[in-house]
Amino acid sequence: MTVKMQPRIINGNTYEMPTVNDMDRTQINTRLHYINEELSKIKAKQAALISMRDELDRHNEMQEMGDLFDEMFGG
């Protein structure tokens, strides 16, 4: 990563701003915000899937079926 100065237009005026990989600080912060939102959505989906799996495990235990994975694959 190399910092280099590039022109940016702000309020109609051109300024030389430091950038890395052609992104200035505002662009980097915007990208980080977007990624954080996506991570939050993924974490929520992960939590839902874990909860569903746990519910299946509880159901299995109540039915005294043992470990379904072992039954299916001879473990």
Secondary structure as UniProt FT lines:
FT   STRAND          3..10
FT   TURN            11..12
FT   STRAND          13..20
FT   TURN            21..22
FT   HELIX           25..62
FT   TURN            63..64
FT   HELIX           68..73
//
